[in-house]
Amino acid sequence: MEHAAVRAVLDHYLTHSAAGDETAAHSIYLDDAVLEFPQSGERFEGVAAFLPWRSRYPARVEYQVRRLRGAADVWIAELLFRYDGGPWQQALDILEFRGDKVAAESIYVFEGWDAPDWRARWWAAPPQRPGAEPPTTGD
């Protein structure tokens, strides 16, 4: 898949999920797609195993795609997300496609940290999505 096509798939998911239409959001997946959260050891086999709990998720989740990289059928999205307007957190979303649909997804969530002052003169802040609110740290 090409970058624009993968970005369109992510935007479709994020737009419909934000609107509360999880059924439409999950149309990006093949029926037998696998969703994994390696850090917690969870593996859901098939949309029928993860759409029900995502439809009942107890928090409002917001996402921002910071960067999208990949080629062919494997893509990595660097994400910012937050629950119920709380502090921004970071995640990596590894997407494997079969055709134009997601066949497998692995989501890694992690906390960020402040850059040390001693190397501040050498680094540049990562690019932000146009119109995006910058993440907060240390909250």
C-alpha atoms as an extended CHARMM CRD file, in Angstrom:
* protein
*
       139  EXT
         1         1  MET       CA              0.0000000000        0.0000000000        0.0000000000  PROA      1               0.0000000000
         2         2  GLU       CA              1.0150000000        3.5790000000       -0.5120000000  PROA      2               0.0000000000
         3         3  HSD       CA              1.3640000000        6.1870000000        2.2420000000  PROA      3               0.0000000000
         4         4  ALA       CA             -1.7960000000        8.0880000000        1.2150000000  PROA      4               0.0000000000
         5         5  ALA       CA             -3.9000000000        4.9170000000        1.2200000000  PROA      5               0.0000000000
         6         6  VAL       CA             -2.6610000000        3.8730000000        4.6770000000  PROA      6               0.0000000000
         7         7  ARG       CA             -3.2800000000        7.3930000000        5.9920000000  PROA      7               0.0000000000
         8         8  ALA       CA             -6.8210000000        7.2560000000        4.5970000000  PROA      8               0.0000000000
         9         9  VAL       CA             -7.4200000000        3.9570000000        6.4330000000  PROA      9               0.0000000000
        10        10  LEU       CA             -6.1880000000        5.4590000000        9.7270000000  PROA      10              0.0000000000
        11        11  ASP       CA             -8.2270000000        8.6250000000        9.2260000000  PROA      11              0.0000000000
        12        12  HSD       CA            -11.3270000000        6.5280000000        8.5180000000  PROA      12              0.0000000000
        13        13  TYR       CA            -10.8430000000        4.6200000000       11.7690000000  PROA      13              0.0000000000
        14        14  LEU       CA            -10.1050000000        7.7150000000       13.8610000000  PROA      14              0.0000000000
        15        15  THR       CA            -12.9720000000        9.7760000000       12.4320000000  PROA      15              0.0000000000
        16        16  HSD       CA            -15.6070000000        7.0800000000       12.9470000000  PROA      16              0.0000000000
        17        17  SER       CA            -14.2560000000        6.0350000000       16.3280000000  PROA      17              0.0000000000
        18        18  ALA       CA            -14.3170000000        9.6610000000       17.5560000000  PROA      18              0.0000000000
        19        19  ALA       CA            -17.9340000000        9.8990000000       16.3730000000  PROA      19              0.0000000000
        20        20  GLY       CA            -18.8380000000        6.7990000000       18.3850000000  PROA      20              0.0000000000
        21        21  ASP       CA            -19.4900000000        4.6380000000       15.3190000000  PROA      21              0.0000000000
        22        22  GLU       CA            -17.2370000000        1.6860000000       16.1160000000  PROA      22              0.0000000000
        23        23  THR       CA            -18.8950000000       -0.5520000000       13.5300000000  PROA      23              0.0000000000
        24        24  ALA       CA            -17.9220000000        1.8490000000       10.7330000000  PROA      24              0.0000000000
        25        25  ALA       CA            -14.4940000000        2.4030000000       12.3090000000  PROA      25              0.0000000000
        26        26  HSD       CA            -13.8140000000       -1.3250000000       12.3550000000  PROA      26              0.0000000000
        27        27  SER       CA            -14.6000000000       -1.7470000000        8.6590000000  PROA      27              0.0000000000
        28        28  ILE       CA            -10.8430000000       -1.2100000000        8.1140000000  PROA      28              0.0000000000
        29        29  TYR       CA            -10.1810000000       -4.7240000000        9.4340000000  PROA      29              0.0000000000
        30        30  LEU       CA            -10.4720000000       -8.1050000000        7.7640000000  PROA      30              0.0000000000
        31        31  ASP       CA            -12.9530000000      -10.3080000000        9.6360000000  PROA      31              0.0000000000
        32        32  ASP       CA            -10.0980000000      -12.5480000000       10.8050000000  PROA      32              0.0000000000
        33        33  ALA       CA             -7.8070000000       -9.6680000000       11.8360000000  PROA      33              0.0000000000
        34        34  VAL       CA             -5.6690000000      -10.1030000000       14.9290000000  PROA      34              0.0000000000
        35        35  LEU       CA             -5.2890000000       -7.3030000000       17.4990000000  PROA      35              0.0000000000
        36        36  GLU       CA             -2.4620000000       -7.5960000000       20.0290000000  PROA      36              0.0000000000
        37        37  PHE       CA             -1.3470000000       -5.5810000000       23.0420000000  PROA      37              0.0000000000
        38        38  PRO       CA              2.0710000000       -7.2200000000       23.6370000000  PROA      38              0.0000000000
        39        39  GLN       CA              2.7070000000       -5.3460000000       26.8940000000  PROA      39              0.0000000000
        40        40  SER       CA             -0.4000000000       -6.8120000000       28.5510000000  PROA      40              0.0000000000
        41        41  GLY       CA             -0.2520000000      -10.1520000000       26.7290000000  PROA      41              0.0000000000
        42        42  GLU       CA             -3.7010000000       -9.6900000000       25.1620000000  PROA      42              0.0000000000
        43        43  ARG       CA             -4.4420000000      -11.1780000000       21.7450000000  PROA      43              0.0000000000
        44        44  PHE       CA             -7.8490000000      -10.8850000000       20.0920000000  PROA      44              0.0000000000
        45        45  GLU       CA             -8.4710000000      -13.1020000000       17.0850000000  PROA      45              0.0000000000
        46        46  GLY       CA            -11.1080000000      -11.7560000000       14.7310000000  PROA      46              0.0000000000
        47        47  VAL       CA            -13.0540000000       -8.4890000000       14.7410000000  PROA      47              0.0000000000
        48        48  ALA       CA            -15.8640000000      -10.3130000000       16.5660000000  PROA      48              0.0000000000
        49        49  ALA       CA            -13.4550000000      -10.6610000000       19.5250000000  PROA      49              0.0000000000
        50        50  PHE       CA            -12.4720000000       -6.9760000000       19.7870000000  PROA      50              0.0000000000
        51        51  LEU       CA            -15.3130000000       -4.8850000000       18.3480000000  PROA      51              0.0000000000
        52        52  PRO       CA            -17.6810000000       -5.6570000000       21.2740000000  PROA      52              0.0000000000
        53        53  TRP       CA            -15.3420000000       -4.3860000000       23.9900000000  PROA      53              0.0000000000
        54        54  ARG       CA            -14.2030000000       -1.4150000000       21.9220000000  PROA      54              0.0000000000
        55        55  SER       CA            -17.8580000000       -0.4720000000       21.4330000000  PROA      55              0.0000000000
        56        56  ARG       CA            -18.2600000000       -0.3680000000       25.2260000000  PROA      56              0.0000000000
        57        57  TYR       CA            -14.9850000000        1.3530000000       26.0410000000  PROA      57              0.0000000000
        58        58  PRO       CA            -15.5190000000        3.3170000000       29.2990000000  PROA      58              0.0000000000
        59        59  ALA       CA            -13.4920000000        6.4150000000       28.2910000000  PROA      59              0.0000000000
        60        60  ARG       CA            -13.4790000000        8.9120000000       25.4330000000  PROA      60              0.0000000000
        61        61  VAL       CA            -10.2150000000        8.3650000000       23.5470000000  PROA      61              0.0000000000
        62        62  GLU       CA             -8.6190000000       11.0270000000       21.3460000000  PROA      62              0.0000000000
        63        63  TYR       CA             -5.8020000000       10.2790000000       18.9060000000  PROA      63              0.0000000000
        64        64  GLN       CA             -3.2580000000       12.2140000000       16.8850000000  PROA      64              0.0000000000
        65        65  VAL       CA             -1.0690000000       10.6020000000       14.2600000000  PROA      65              0.0000000000
        66        66  ARG       CA              2.3950000000       12.1290000000       14.6320000000  PROA      66              0.0000000000
        67        67  ARG       CA              4.1950000000       10.1430000000       11.9860000000  PROA      67              0.0000000000
        68        68  LEU       CA              3.4720000000        7.2880000000        9.6010000000  PROA      68              0.0000000000
        69        69  ARG       CA              6.2340000000        5.1320000000        8.1410000000  PROA      69              0.0000000000
        70        70  GLY       CA              6.3580000000        1.9070000000        6.2350000000  PROA      70              0.0000000000
        71        71  ALA       CA              6.2500000000        0.2010000000        2.8900000000  PROA      71              0.0000000000
        72        72  ALA       CA              4.2850000000       -2.4990000000        1.1310000000  PROA      72              0.0000000000
        73        73  ASP       CA              2.0670000000       -4.2270000000        3.6960000000  PROA      73              0.0000000000
        74        74  VAL       CA              3.7030000000       -3.1620000000        6.9920000000  PROA      74              0.0000000000
        75        75  TRP       CA              3.2680000000        0.3280000000        8.4420000000  PROA      75              0.0000000000
        76        76  ILE       CA              4.0660000000        1.9460000000       11.7810000000  PROA      76              0.0000000000
        77        77  ALA       CA              2.0720000000        4.8640000000       13.1400000000  PROA      77              0.0000000000
        78        78  GLU       CA              3.5030000000        6.9730000000       15.9460000000  PROA      78              0.0000000000
        79        79  LEU       CA              0.4920000000        8.1100000000       17.9390000000  PROA      79              0.0000000000
        80        80  LEU       CA             -0.4360000000       10.4570000000       20.7190000000  PROA      80              0.0000000000
        81        81  PHE       CA             -3.5970000000        9.5560000000       22.5960000000  PROA      81              0.0000000000
        82        82  ARG       CA             -5.4480000000       10.5390000000       25.7260000000  PROA      82              0.0000000000
        83        83  TYR       CA             -8.3870000000        9.3650000000       27.7680000000  PROA      83              0.0000000000
        84        84  ASP       CA            -11.2170000000       11.7460000000       28.7000000000  PROA      84              0.0000000000
        85        85  GLY       CA             -9.1530000000       14.8690000000       27.9810000000  PROA      85              0.0000000000
        86        86  GLY       CA             -6.2950000000       13.7720000000       30.2660000000  PROA      86              0.0000000000
        87        87  PRO       CA             -2.5770000000       14.0260000000       29.5540000000  PROA      87              0.0000000000
        88        88  TRP       CA             -1.2680000000       12.9130000000       26.1870000000  PROA      88              0.0000000000
        89        89  GLN       CA              0.4520000000        9.5400000000       26.0720000000  PROA      89              0.0000000000
        90        90  GLN       CA              2.4620000000        7.8790000000       23.3340000000  PROA      90              0.0000000000
        91        91  ALA       CA              1.9560000000        4.6780000000       21.3640000000  PROA      91              0.0000000000
        92        92  LEU       CA              3.3150000000        2.7770000000       18.4110000000  PROA      92              0.0000000000
        93        93  ASP       CA              0.7630000000        1.0550000000       16.2170000000  PROA      93              0.0000000000
        94        94  ILE       CA              2.1420000000       -1.6170000000       13.8980000000  PROA      94              0.0000000000
        95        95  LEU       CA             -0.2860000000       -2.3700000000       11.0850000000  PROA      95              0.0000000000
        96        96  GLU       CA             -0.0370000000       -5.3020000000        8.6930000000  PROA      96              0.0000000000
        97        97  PHE       CA             -2.2460000000       -5.1770000000        5.6330000000  PROA      97              0.0000000000
        98        98  ARG       CA             -3.6630000000       -7.8370000000        3.3730000000  PROA      98              0.0000000000
        99        99  GLY       CA             -4.9180000000       -5.9680000000        0.3520000000  PROA      99              0.0000000000
       100       100  ASP       CA             -6.4920000000       -2.7210000000        1.5320000000  PROA      100             0.0000000000
       101       101  LYS       CA             -7.5790000000       -3.9850000000        4.9710000000  PROA      101             0.0000000000
       102       102  VAL       CA             -5.7850000000       -4.4730000000        8.2710000000  PROA      102             0.0000000000
       103       103  ALA       CA             -4.9250000000       -8.1310000000        8.8930000000  PROA      103             0.0000000000
       104       104  ALA       CA             -2.9110000000       -7.6530000000       12.1010000000  PROA      104             0.0000000000
       105       105  GLU       CA             -2.3040000000       -4.8140000000       14.5280000000  PROA      105             0.0000000000
       106       106  SER       CA              0.0450000000       -4.5840000000       17.5050000000  PROA      106             0.0000000000
       107       107  ILE       CA             -0.2380000000       -1.5820000000       19.8270000000  PROA      107             0.0000000000
       108       108  TYR       CA              2.5550000000       -0.5990000000       22.2230000000  PROA      108             0.0000000000
       109       109  VAL       CA              1.8190000000        2.1130000000       24.8040000000  PROA      109             0.0000000000
       110       110  PHE       CA              4.5590000000        3.9210000000       26.7100000000  PROA      110             0.0000000000
       111       111  GLU       CA              5.2620000000        6.9870000000       28.7870000000  PROA      111             0.0000000000
       112       112  GLY       CA              7.4260000000        9.7750000000       27.4900000000  PROA      112             0.0000000000
       113       113  TRP       CA             10.0510000000       11.6540000000       29.4620000000  PROA      113             0.0000000000
       114       114  ASP       CA             11.5560000000       15.1030000000       29.4000000000  PROA      114             0.0000000000
       115       115  ALA       CA             14.7440000000       15.4670000000       27.3880000000  PROA      115             0.0000000000
       116       116  PRO       CA             17.8050000000       16.1650000000       29.5340000000  PROA      116             0.0000000000
       117       117  ASP       CA             18.9340000000       19.7900000000       29.5330000000  PROA      117             0.0000000000
       118       118  TRP       CA             22.5530000000       18.9320000000       28.6820000000  PROA      118             0.0000000000
       119       119  ARG       CA             21.6760000000       17.8950000000       25.1230000000  PROA      119             0.0000000000
       120       120  ALA       CA             18.9890000000       20.5310000000       24.4350000000  PROA      120             0.0000000000
       121       121  ARG       CA             21.1580000000       22.4640000000       21.9730000000  PROA      121             0.0000000000
       122       122  TRP       CA             21.2640000000       19.4550000000       19.5990000000  PROA      122             0.0000000000
       123       123  TRP       CA             17.6460000000       18.3130000000       19.3740000000  PROA      123             0.0000000000
       124       124  ALA       CA             14.6170000000       19.5600000000       17.4880000000  PROA      124             0.0000000000
       125       125  ALA       CA             11.0090000000       18.9300000000       18.4750000000  PROA      125             0.0000000000
       126       126  PRO       CA              9.2110000000       16.3720000000       16.2760000000  PROA      126             0.0000000000
       127       127  PRO       CA              6.8000000000       17.8130000000       13.7310000000  PROA      127             0.0000000000
       128       128  GLN       CA              3.2240000000       18.2920000000       14.8850000000  PROA      128             0.0000000000
       129       129  ARG       CA              0.1570000000       17.5430000000       12.8180000000  PROA      129             0.0000000000
       130       130  PRO       CA             -1.3260000000       20.8300000000       11.5300000000  PROA      130             0.0000000000
       131       131  GLY       CA             -3.8000000000       22.2010000000       14.0470000000  PROA      131             0.0000000000
       132       132  ALA       CA             -2.8330000000       19.6260000000       16.6790000000  PROA      132             0.0000000000
       133       133  GLU       CA             -2.6170000000       20.5260000000       20.3100000000  PROA      133             0.0000000000
       134       134  PRO       CA              0.8950000000       19.8090000000       21.5700000000  PROA      134             0.0000000000
       135       135  PRO       CA              1.2040000000       17.0480000000       24.1490000000  PROA      135             0.0000000000
       136       136  THR       CA              1.6530000000       17.8550000000       27.7950000000  PROA      136             0.0000000000
       137       137  THR       CA              4.3080000000       16.1920000000       29.9040000000  PROA      137             0.0000000000
       138       138  GLY       CA              4.8010000000       15.7400000000       33.5910000000  PROA      138             0.0000000000
       139       139  ASP       CA              1.1060000000       15.9540000000       34.5300000000  PROA      139             0.0000000000
